[in-house]
Structure formats: structure tokens, C-alpha cells
Amino acid sequence: MTGNMIGRIFNNRYKITERIGIGGMAEVYRAQDTVLGRMVAVKVMLPQYAADPSFTQRFRQEAASAANLQSPYIVNVYDWGQDSGTYYIVMEYVRGSDLKTAIKERGAINQRKVAEIGSQVCQALSVAHNLDIIHRDIKPQNIMIQPDGNVKVMDFGIARAKNSVKTQTSSVLGTAHYVSPEQAQGKELTYASDIYSLGIVLYEAATGKLPFDGPDAVSVAMKQVQEQPVPPSQVNPAIDAALEDIIMKALDKTPDNRFATARDMKNALNDYLSGRPVNLGGFTSASTVVMGGVPNVPPIAGDGTQVMPAGMGNGMQQGVNHGTTTYHGVEGEPKKKGRVGLIVALIVAVVAVAAIAFGLTQCSGSGTPVPDVVNMEQTQAEETIRAAGFEVGTVSTAKSNSVEEGHVISQDPSGGSKREEGSKINLVVSGGEDTVTLPDVTGQTEDAARRSLEQIGLTVSTRTEHSTDVEEGHVISMSPEAGSQVSKTTTITLTISMGAETIDVPNVTGMSESNARSALQEAGFQVSSSTQESSTVEKGVVISYSPSGKADKGSTISIVVSSGKSQVGVPNVTGETVSDARHTLESLGFRVQVSGGSSSDAIVQTQSASGLMDYGSTIYLTASDPVTSSTNDSENSSTQSTPDESNGPSGEDANEGTDGNGATPTTPSAESGALSFL
């Protein structure tokens, strides 16, 4: 499927460029919105599910659910539809990585950052819950961390309206490590189920470990119902008591004992972040329950969403009879009464009182409160510790991009906890920012550049612009510049080429050269020009341009400008025959008109022009017919005197110039010859 998707365009708008993820029923691709020119994510249903009405219904449900949720902490849904049998959802493309990846790479996350993430997820859940939508699959894989540190909650694929008949179904959808006890049992869900799942997420983010784990989905789900989580501070001693209390309240086995709303949990997290006393609204510890047998289900694969048969939930609801008490006992089971019941009740009461007494003792505590020296300068922190009656234990250093160099990053035990005077307080002091030298990724593809930068711990954001010099999808520039020494918290902005922008070329034919240049330059083109003689286009006016239609913005448009008609020297053709004169002039591009003369052998007497004339101009000639040889002889004889018979020639010579009868032939006069020529 992947190979067939790359390059495909959905709805004549969304061009698929790269696969970026795959889930149980869909693949997610990065795509270019060719209408708005922005990057989007397109979720495409796998073809094997497209023919299944239940899956297509879930797919449409996801689009409908998420499209109505407007929050800066929820991934926006822009569009959805079906194209040639393929169902797709178009979503906001979120840059960054999911929280699960961050936990895997870094382990436990700074607890203040954990609280910030939790507060923002609570805000997203508040928006969903206000619309009666329960997410049902809150897990770190569905929480995206953006380059600016803010989160985006995504994947409402199994979300349901709270009053939907499908809220409680024959199958329980979710990821076993993050489902609530009631969800694992197939019970009706409330908003408190999302709060429990968020508690698991915060526990994992703060400690680097899941509170419940096992070889398969069944064992994990059993622990969700039966076992209490190990307090986070026992996994990560640096965790503040207030944050631990918030997490543990969210993880209460009883939904009513959790935060009443996501907003209440958000307020508690915000109180912690601001240093105010955290109001937990009467935190009640969860009690341990005993589960009955659980049927076999397929083992969990990775961190994917699992489907657990409803029989598993029913099995969990069926309690095991322990003498007098059952947990969600099977209908019809006897409930023992009388003295045995009274004894058990008294035992339970004693245990409860003991538990309360123990809790009060723990709350009141004994010993001296440990001062909170986090973010203090090291010397000041050590003086504060000694002044409070404690000793400074080990002092280690670590790079930190959030705590100033020489200041305390963390302490053990944490501030506010109680210890005997003289106890040692261990400190971790900031050694300054963790910096790297920024490599040069210009010219690389976006994906290659992103990998290079993220591998050294940097966050990447991108912007796009058109470029005639850099190939589409490659890096034009980066900020800060390559070679800079930057903190690992720095966000590197890459400018990615969208290729050359293609725009319409204005029609400049018939414009003056200056106007044509202005029109093309204003449209975003460069201009080159050449000249060409033209007998039809006025000098200085554009004859033609190339290319026409559309061209890359910034490219060069060539225009051809008329230099006017060409000038040609007119040769002197007087004395030539009309035929020769005409050939000479027409070969130079002139037109010829002749007056006078009766044949092509007529002699040119005058011409209308000389010097330079426009190519194609008309030259007017006057010509006269040449005088024949007989005419010349007659003219000569007419000018001679009558020969003297005594002195004249004799014989044949004497008859020369006469007809056969000796008579003198008639000859035209010179005047009559001139007139006949005209």
C-alpha cells in the first residue's frame, strides 16, 4: 500500500509525499495541501478494513469527534472523505515527537515539565468532556510534544459520546497499560476513566517506568484492577510530594475518588507549578480488591491498542467469596449474617482506624523539614542546608538547559520532606547548557536534515517558500546558521523549497519596450530584449515575447522590439535598360514603377530617389525606347547634301539609299522620331 500511496492526490488537493506512521487500522502520511500551500497529515484507512462497515463507522466517528474539538492542545481536523474507495482524514501536521518516544529516549522527564504536560492534556480533555466526549485511549503515544514544548492530543479514533449506546460494548478498546480499572472490566465509562489514564501517563513520564506491566494484556489489566501502584517517589526519589499526591489521586481505583473533572486536576497541577498549596479535594486512598478468574485473551503486542473480550470484564466483576464478603458477587450468592458478620465488621473497623492513624502519623511526620534549595546557587544552597541542621552530601554536576550554571538542579531528599537533623542532602548542580555545533544541512532533503538535527538532540521547525535555485523539498537555509554553537533546547528553523512558483506571463505584444519591461518585472520576471527590423511594427514597439502562457516566477522573459523599417541605399540606374534597372532595385527590396518606354529595353532617363530609402519603398523611373539603326541612317542622310552626279559614286554605290527604282525612300524627321518615342 505504501508504494502506491506516495504521489497520490486525494480530492485533487492533498498530494501524499511520505509515510510517517502506522496504526492498527490506518496509516498516516505527510502531504502537501496544493490549494493552501501548507503541510498536512493524512490518515488513510488500511484497505482490508475499508469494506467493513464497523471500521468505516469508527473512522467517520473519529473525524466527526475531532472536528468539533477546538483547542490549542488538540490536533485540528481539516477535512475527511472517500476517494476511489479509500477513506481518509486530513489533519493538522504536528512537528515534534510523541511523549512515548521522549520517555524511551530520556527516561524520567523533569517533573515540572511533567506537570506542564499534564495541565495541557487536562485542558484538552476539558474541551472534549464539555462536549460529552470521552477519549478512552489517553496514552503517551497520543500526546505530541511540539518544538515549543506545548502538547497536542490526537487520535480520537475510539472516542465516544458519553451518552452513546456504544460507550459500553461487548469489547473494551484501549491500551492495557493505560486503561482504567472500570475500562478493563468492561463497565460503563465516565470522564474519570480519562483522568486515570492520564495519571498513568504522568507516572510513566515522571519515573520513566509504567506502574503496571506484565507479559500480556490480561496480566496488565488484572494489575490495573487489583494492585496499587508503587508510589512514584520510590522509583524516582526526586519527585516532589505534591506532584506525587496529584498522580496518586488520579490513579485511585474508585472513579469517584479521583479528580471530579479534568479542570480540577488541571487546577491542582497549576497550583503545584506556581508553588501554591495543592488542593486535592479530600484524597482517599484506594482499597485493594480481589479478582476472580480471567479468560485468556491475545497477548499485547507493543504499545498498540488492544481489544479485550467483555467476558474478561465480567470475570473481574465476579468476586471470590472470602467467608463473609464478596466483590461484586454473583447474583444469588448467600450473604452470611449474624455473629460472624459482626466479627468481620469489627475487624474491618479496627483495620480502618489503624490505617487512618498510620496515615495521620505519616502526614504529621517526625523530624525536621528539608529546605527546598532547587534553583539556588550552590554556595547559597549548601549554607541553607547547614543552617537547617543538615549536612551536604554528595554534589554532582549535570548539563542542564533549564537551570543556570552553578545552580541546583535537584536534591535528595526533596524539599519539604522530613528527616532527622544531621541527615545528608545530596545535590545535583548544573554544569551549564548542553551545547552542540550546528551542522550544515542546507541543500539536503527535509527528512535528511531533520534526522541530522534530531539525532544530536535539537528540535526542528520548518517554513516553506518558493525557490528557483533549490529543488523542491530541499533546505534553502537554516536559522541559526550552520557552525553556530547552540543549546540543545534551541529550535532550528529550516526553510524548505516549494520549487519555483509558476505564474501567468503578461501579454506585452504591441507595448512600448519600457511599458513591457515594467509589466513583466511587476509580475516577478526578469527581462531580456533584442531588436528586429519590421515593416509593419512601429519602431520601439514589442513584436513578440517568449515564453508565453505560464513560467517560473523569477525566470527571464525575452522580448523582441521593432527597430523600424530598414534603410537601403538606392543605386543610380539611369542609362540602364528598364529590365536591368528593375532587377537591380527589386533585388534590394524596392518596388519599381516605370513610365514611358514601350519595352523592357527602354532606357531609364530619370529616377525618383537616390541615397538611403526605407526597405520596400517605391522608386519611380522614366524611360524612353532606344532609336533603331534604320532611323539613324535616315537621320544621317537627311543631313547630307544631294550628291553631285559628276562626283558621286557609280554603279551599285550610286543606287545606295534608293529603292529599286532609283527613288529616294521617305524617312521620318528627327522631330517625328522624338514624338513617336514619347
C-alpha positions, 0 to 999 in steps of 0.5 A: 500500500505504501508504494502506491500511496506516495504521489497520490492526490486525494480530492485533487488537493492533498498530494501524499509525499511520505509515510510517517506512521502506522496504526492498527487500522490506518496509516498516516502520511505527510502531504502537501495541501496544493490549494493552501500551500501548507503541510498536512497529515493524512490518515488513510484507512488500511484497505482490508478494513475499508469494506467493513462497515464497523471500521468505516463507522469508527473512522467517520466517528473519529473525524466527526469527534475531532472536528468539533474539538477546538483547542490549542492542545488538540490536533485540528481536523481539516477535512475527511472523505472517500476517494476511489474507495479509500477513506481518509482524514486530513489533519493538522501536521504536528512537528515534534515527537510523541511523549512515548518516544521522549520517555524511551529516549530520556527516561524520567522527564523533569517533573515540572515539565511533567506537570506542564504536560499534564495541565495541557492534556487536562485542558484538552480533555476539558474541551472534549468532556464539555462536549460529552466526549470521552477519549478512552485511549489517553496514552503517551503515544497520543500526546505530541510534544511540539518544538515549543514544548506545548502538547497536542492530543490526537487520535480520537479514533475510539472516542465516544459520546458519553451518552452513546449506546456504544460507550459500553460494548461487548469489547473494551478498546484501549491500551492495557497499560493505560486503561482504567480499572472500570475500562478493563472490566468492561463497565460503563465509562465516565470522564474519570476513566480519562483522568486515570489514564492520564495519571498513568501517563504522568507516572510513566513520564515522571519515573520513566517506568509504567506502574503496571506491566506484565507479559500480556494484556490480561496480566496488565489489566488484572494489575490495573484492577487489583494492585496499587501502584508503587508510589512514584517517589520510590522509583524516582526519589526526586519527585516532589510530594505534591506532584506525587499526591496529584498522580496518586489521586488520579490513579485511585481505583474508585472513579469517584475518588479521583479528580471530579473533572479534568479542570480540577486536576488541571487546577491542582497541577497549576497550583503545584507549578506556581508553588501554591498549596495543592488542593486535592479535594479530600484524597482517599486512598484506594482499597485493594480488591480481589479478582476472580478468574480471567479468560485468556485473551491475545497477548499485547503486542507493543504499545498498540491498542488492544481489544479485550473480550467483555467476558474478561470484564465480567470475570473481574466483576465476579468476586471470590467469596472470602467467608463473609464478603464478596466483590461484586458477587454473583447474583444469588450468592448467600450473604452470611449474617449474624455473629460472624458478620459482626466479627468481620465488621469489627475487624474491618473497623479496627483495620480502618482506624489503624490505617487512618492513624498510620496515615495521620502519623505519616502526614504529621511526620517526625523530624525536621523539614528539608529546605527546598534549595532547587534553583539556588546557587550552590554556595547559597544552597549548601549554607541553607542546608547547614543552617537547617541542621543538615549536612551536604552530601554528595554534589554532582554536576549535570548539563542542564538547559533549564537551570543556570550554571552553578545552580541546583538542579535537584536534591535528595531528599526533596524539599519539604520532606522530613528527616532527622537533623544531621541527615545528608542532602545530596545535590545535583548542580548544573554544569551549564547548557548542553551545547552542540555545533550546528551542522550544515544541512542546507541543500539536503532533503527535509527528512535528511536534515531533520534526522541530522538535527534530531539525532544530536538532540535539537528540535526542528521547525520548518517554513516553506517558500518558493525557490528557483535555485533549490529543488523542491523539498530541499533546505534553502537555509537554516536559522541559526546558521550552520557552525553556530554553537547552540543549546540543545533546547534551541529550535532550528528553523529550516526553510524548505523549497516549494520549487519555483512558483509558476505564474501567468506571463503578461501579454506585452505584444504591441507595448512600448519596450519600457511599458513591457519591461515594467509589466513583466518585472511587476509580475516577478520576471526578469527581462531580456530584449533584442531588436528586429527590423519590421515593416509593419511594427512601429519602431520601439514597439514589442513584436513578440515575447517568449515564453508565453502562457505560464513560467517560473516566477523569477525566470527571464522573459525575452522580448523582441522590439521593432527597430523600424523599417530598414534603410537601403541605399538606392543605386543610380540606374539611369542609362540602364535598360528598364529590365536591368534597372528593375532587377537591380532595385527589386533585388534590394527590396524596392518596388519599381514603377516605370513610365514611358518606354514601350519595352523592357529595353527602354532606357531609364532617363530619370529616377525618383530617389537616390541615397538611403530609402526605407526597405520596400519603398517605391522608386519611380523611373522614366524611360524612353525606347532606344532609336533603331539603326534604320532611323539613324541612317535616315537621320544621317542622310537627311543631313547630307547634301544631294550628291553631285552626279559628276562626283558621286559614286557609280554603279551599285554605290550610286543606287545606295539609299534608293529603292529599286527604282532609283527613288529616294525612300521617305524617312521620318524627321528627327522631330517625328522620331522624338514624338513617336518615342514619347 
